[in-house]
Amino acid sequence: MTPDRSWLQTLTPAFAALALLLAGCPPTTSTSGDDDDAADDDDATDDDDAADDDDAADDDDAAGDCWQAEAMLDVSQGPGPDENGLMPELSSACNGDAFVVTSNSIPHYTFLQLTPNALQEANSTWSIPATPTLAAAPSDIPLLGFAGFTVSGLPWFGPNEAGQPANTAWGDPVYNGIVDPCLGHTAQQYHLHALSQKCLSSDSLVAEPWTLSDPDPNEPSPILGFAADGFPIYGPYGCVDTACTDVREFTSGWVQINEPIQDAWDNHEYVAASGETVLDQCNGRVGPDGTYRYHATATFPYILGCFAGEVDGQTNPGDDDDDDDQPPGPTQCEDPTDCVGECPDSNHGCTCADGPQPNVMICVPTCDTDLDCPAGGPTGTLVCEEDLGICIPG
């Protein structure tokens, strides 16, 4: 059965049609239902990141406070990218059951252009659960587009690129060396594919944060961002005991099985490993206080391997309007009749074509020329592949 992807509302209709489903992530022991009951543990002051003021998520003394907003950086103190007068804008607040962040997706540091796409504002409002809840089973992160945001107000995407160019289709952008020192680049907006503690800590509000000293491995990492399911993402270092006397680096359990120049997900697999420093398949764990969190890692999938929590309510990046009418994620199909009405922004029709993953057919806009293709999504402009007669990311 095709998993429910109704949460995948971060792509334009064209990219929703061009995206595909990742393989499902089975539940792991560190996302058991018992962890939910521990989320309000009064011992939050003994959290594995107790040395960091950002981790007040479950502290009774912080009742009524928005601990998530306290974790966000004051990007107005940074120098900005020094690019056409652009400066970062960021605001955040808890609003009922949601933590709401508004950002223009501009970095607070020097911009290094690695792609043909210039830096431009992408005014975005993201709403995530203020009290995240572990799901009965993990769910896929988007193959393309927004999966969460950083404490500096930048969107982060998963560990792969789009289907073009063909020689690196769906490959790992970190492995392929197409990210800047803060692990981001531009498509239609600037976004990150991995998280660097140097670039996202309170010390990072300088022009070139990547030149700062490496984080102290004996100190627990701060929160670097949030996932769309509401759970925080810490840097790689954390405590394994409630007193925080033993700080370790947490590592991914995903193993590279072939070069991920193309098809990043197909060329990695998760290998369950014993040991308290290997993260679960979603790249997270339950801390000593019983609360769940993710950790950014130096290796694939860098941020998340899947969503451990329930995902709903996030607003599309770059969309200032009500997104209730946005379509769900990609439509799988068996023949063109399944695609009637599935490409609403196309002025030339819609058909069923091979997706980038074997044995997956998806609905895509048809075309004769580039002018027939809908406007691009977060990964770039759509162009017409005339030999196939379908629109693809340019």
C-alpha positions in Angstrom: 0.0 0.0 0.0 1.3 3.5 -0.8 2.0 5.4 2.4 0.0 8.5 3.2 2.1 11.5 2.0 -0.4 14.2 2.8 2.2 16.0 4.8 4.4 16.5 1.7 3.1 20.0 0.9 6.4 21.6 0.5 6.7 21.3 -3.3 4.9 23.1 -6.1 2.4 21.0 -8.1 5.1 20.3 -10.7 7.6 19.1 -8.2 5.0 17.2 -6.3 4.5 15.3 -9.6 8.2 14.9 -10.1 9.1 13.8 -6.6 8.8 10.2 -5.5 8.3 8.2 -2.3 11.3 7.1 -0.2 11.4 3.6 1.2 9.5 3.5 4.4 11.4 3.5 7.7 10.4 0.8 10.2 10.0 1.7 13.8 13.0 1.3 16.1 13.3 0.6 19.8 14.2 4.3 20.5 10.8 5.5 19.2 8.6 3.3 21.4 5.3 4.5 22.7 6.7 4.6 26.3 9.0 7.5 25.3 5.9 9.7 24.9 5.0 9.3 28.5 8.5 10.4 29.5 8.4 13.6 27.5 7.3 15.6 30.5 9.9 14.2 32.9 10.5 16.7 35.7 14.2 15.8 35.4 14.6 17.9 32.3 17.3 19.8 34.0 19.4 16.6 33.8 19.0 16.4 30.0 21.9 15.2 28.0 22.4 18.8 26.9 21.9 20.3 30.3 24.9 22.5 29.9 23.1 24.3 27.1 20.4 26.8 28.0 18.6 26.0 24.8 17.4 22.6 26.1 14.5 23.8 28.3 11.9 21.7 26.5 10.5 19.8 29.4 11.7 21.9 32.4 8.8 22.6 34.7 10.5 26.0 35.5 10.1 26.9 31.9 6.3 26.4 31.9 4.6 29.0 29.8 7.9 29.9 28.1 8.6 29.2 24.4 11.8 27.2 24.7 12.0 26.7 21.0 12.1 30.5 20.4 14.9 30.8 23.0 16.9 28.3 20.9 16.7 30.5 17.8 19.6 32.8 16.9 19.4 36.6 16.7 20.5 36.8 13.1 20.3 40.6 13.1 23.6 40.4 15.0 25.3 38.7 12.0 27.0 40.5 9.1 24.7 39.0 6.5 25.7 37.6 3.1 27.1 40.8 1.6 25.0 40.1 -1.5 22.9 42.9 -3.1 22.0 44.3 0.2 20.2 41.2 1.4 20.0 40.7 5.1 18.4 37.8 7.1 15.0 38.4 8.7 13.7 36.0 11.3 11.0 35.9 13.9 9.6 33.1 16.0 6.9 32.5 18.7 4.8 29.8 20.2 1.2 30.1 19.2 -1.1 27.6 21.0 -0.1 24.1 19.9 2.3 25.4 17.3 5.8 26.9 17.1 5.7 29.4 14.2 8.8 30.7 12.4 8.9 33.4 9.8 12.1 33.8 7.7 13.3 35.2 4.4 15.8 32.3 4.1 18.8 34.5 3.8 22.0 33.3 5.6 23.6 35.4 8.3 27.1 34.7 6.9 29.0 35.4 3.6 27.4 33.8 0.6 29.6 31.7 -1.7 27.8 31.0 -5.0 28.3 27.4 -6.1 25.3 27.0 -8.5 24.0 29.2 -11.3 21.2 30.4 -9.0 21.7 33.8 -7.4 20.8 34.3 -3.8 17.3 35.6 -3.4 14.7 36.0 -0.6 12.2 33.3 -0.1 9.7 34.6 2.5 8.5 31.6 4.4 6.3 30.7 7.4 6.7 27.4 9.0 4.5 26.0 11.7 5.5 22.8 13.6 4.1 21.1 16.7 5.1 22.9 19.9 4.7 19.6 21.8 6.0 17.0 19.3 4.6 13.5 19.6 6.2 10.3 18.5 4.3 8.5 15.8 3.2 4.9 15.8 5.7 4.4 13.0 8.2 6.6 11.4 7.4 8.3 8.0 9.5 9.4 5.1 11.1 12.8 4.8 10.5 14.5 1.5 12.8 13.5 -1.4 12.8 17.1 -2.5 12.1 20.2 -0.5 11.6 21.4 3.0 11.9 19.0 5.9 12.7 21.5 8.7 14.5 24.7 9.6 17.6 25.7 11.4 18.0 28.0 14.4 19.1 30.7 12.0 15.9 30.4 9.9 17.2 28.5 7.0 15.3 25.6 5.5 17.0 22.2 5.3 16.4 19.5 2.7 17.2 15.8 2.7 20.5 14.3 1.7 19.9 14.1 -2.1 19.5 16.4 -5.1 17.0 16.3 -7.9 17.0 14.2 -11.1 19.2 16.5 -13.1 21.9 16.5 -14.3 21.7 12.8 -15.2 25.2 12.0 -14.1 24.4 12.9 -10.5 20.6 12.3 -10.5 19.3 12.0 -6.9 22.9 11.9 -5.7 24.3 13.0 -2.3 25.2 16.8 -2.6 27.6 16.6 0.3 29.4 13.6 -1.2 29.4 15.3 -4.6 31.0 18.4 -3.2 28.3 20.9 -4.3 27.6 22.5 -0.9 29.4 25.5 0.6 31.4 25.4 3.9 28.1 25.7 5.9 26.7 22.8 3.8 24.2 24.7 1.8 23.6 26.1 -1.7 21.0 27.9 -3.8 18.4 26.5 -6.1 15.4 28.9 -6.1 16.2 29.5 -2.5 19.2 29.0 -0.2 18.9 25.7 1.8 21.1 23.3 3.7 21.6 19.6 3.1 23.5 19.0 6.4 24.0 21.0 9.6 27.4 22.4 10.8 27.6 23.3 14.5 30.2 26.0 13.6 27.6 27.7 11.4 24.6 27.4 13.7 25.9 28.0 17.2 25.7 31.3 19.1 29.3 32.0 18.1 28.5 31.7 14.4 27.3 35.3 13.9 30.4 36.2 11.9 31.2 36.5 8.2 32.9 33.2 7.9 31.8 30.9 10.7 33.4 27.9 9.1 36.8 29.2 10.0 35.9 29.0 13.8 37.6 26.4 16.0 36.0 22.9 16.0 33.4 22.3 18.7 34.7 21.0 22.0 33.9 17.2 22.0 33.6 17.3 25.7 30.7 19.8 25.6 27.2 18.8 24.6 26.0 20.4 21.4 23.3 23.0 21.3 20.1 22.8 19.2 20.9 23.4 15.6 17.4 23.3 14.2 14.0 21.6 14.2 12.4 18.9 12.1 8.9 19.4 10.6 7.6 17.0 13.2 8.6 19.4 16.0 11.5 17.5 17.5 14.8 19.4 18.0 18.0 18.6 16.1 21.1 18.8 18.2 24.7 18.8 17.0 26.7 15.5 17.2 27.7 15.7 20.9 25.5 14.8 23.8 25.5 13.1 27.2 24.8 9.5 27.9 24.0 10.0 31.6 21.6 12.3 33.5 24.4 14.0 35.3 26.1 14.8 31.9 29.5 13.5 33.1 30.0 11.4 30.0 29.8 13.3 26.7 29.9 11.3 23.4 29.7 11.9 19.7 26.6 10.3 18.3 27.0 8.6 14.9 24.7 7.6 12.1 23.8 3.9 11.7 23.5 4.3 7.9 26.2 2.6 5.9 27.4 3.5 2.4 27.2 0.4 0.2 28.1 2.1 -3.1 29.2 5.5 -4.3 26.2 7.9 -3.9 27.1 10.0 -6.9 23.7 9.1 -8.0 20.7 7.6 -6.1 21.9 8.5 -2.6 19.2 6.5 -0.8 19.7 3.4 -2.8 23.5 3.5 -2.1 23.1 3.5 1.7 21.4 1.2 4.0 20.6 1.3 7.7 22.4 -1.3 9.8 21.1 -1.6 13.3 23.9 -1.6 15.8 24.2 -2.1 19.5 25.8 0.7 21.5 24.6 3.9 23.1 26.2 6.2 20.5 24.7 4.8 17.3 21.5 6.6 16.4 18.2 5.0 15.2 17.1 4.9 11.6 15.7 8.4 11.8 19.1 9.7 13.1 17.7 10.3 16.6 17.6 8.8 20.1 15.9 9.1 23.4 18.0 11.1 25.9 18.6 10.3 29.6 15.5 12.3 30.5 13.3 10.2 28.3 12.7 12.8 25.6 13.4 12.2 21.9 15.7 14.3 19.8 17.7 14.1 16.5 21.4 14.6 16.1 23.2 16.1 13.1 26.0 13.7 12.0 29.1 13.9 9.9 27.8 11.1 7.6 24.7 10.2 5.7 21.8 11.1 6.2 23.5 14.1 7.9 20.2 15.3 9.5 17.2 12.9 9.4 16.7 9.5 7.9 13.0 9.7 8.5 10.4 11.5 10.7 10.0 9.8 14.1 7.2 12.2 15.1 3.8 13.0 13.8 4.0 15.7 11.0 1.3 18.2 10.3 0.7 21.9 10.1 3.9 23.1 8.5 3.4 25.8 5.9 5.2 25.6 2.6 8.5 27.5 2.2 8.1 30.6 0.2 4.3 30.5 0.5 2.8 33.5 2.3 -0.8 32.4 1.5 -3.1 29.9 3.0 -1.9 26.5 1.8 -5.0 24.6 2.5 -5.5 24.2 -1.3 -2.0 22.9 -1.9 -2.0 19.4 -3.4 -0.6 16.4 -1.5 2.6 14.7 -2.6 3.4 12.8 -5.7 0.8 10.7 -7.4 1.8 7.2 -8.4 0.2 5.8 -11.5 0.1 2.8 -13.8 -1.1 4.5 -17.0 -1.9 8.0 -18.2 -5.6 7.7 -17.3 -4.5 7.8 -13.6 -3.1 11.2 -14.2 -6.1 13.1 -15.3 -6.2 16.4 -13.3 -3.1 15.5 -11.4 -0.9 18.3 -12.9 -3.1 21.4 -12.2 -0.4 23.9 -13.1 0.4 22.3 -16.4 -1.0 23.9 -19.6 -0.2 20.9 -21.7 -1.6 17.9 -19.9 -0.2 15.2 -17.7 1.0 11.7 -18.2 2.3 8.7 -16.4 6.1 8.2 -16.6 8.9 6.4 -15.0 10.1 8.0 -11.8 13.8 8.2 -10.8 13.3 5.2 -8.5 13.0 1.7 -10.2 9.5 0.4 -10.5 7.8 3.6 -9.5 5.6 5.4 -12.1 4.5 9.0 -11.3 2.3 11.7 -12.9 4.3 14.4 -14.6 3.5 17.4 -16.8 3.8 16.9 -20.5 5.4 19.4 -22.9 6.6 20.3 -26.4 8.8 23.2 -25.3 10.0 24.8 -22.1 7.1 27.2 -22.2 4.7 24.3 -21.6 6.3 23.6 -18.2 4.9 25.0 -14.9 6.9 27.3 -12.8 9.8 25.6 -10.9 9.9 24.5 -7.3 12.5 24.7 -4.6 15.1 22.7 -6.6 15.1 24.9 -9.7 13.3 25.7 -13.0 11.4 23.0 -14.9 12.4 22.4 -18.5 11.0 20.3 -21.3 12.8 17.0 -22.0 11.7 17.0 -25.6 12.7 13.4 -26.3 10.4 12.2 -23.6 7.9 15.0 -23.8 7.8 15.6 -20.1 8.9 18.4 -17.7 11.9 17.8 -15.5 14.0 19.9 -13.1 16.4 22.0 -15.1 
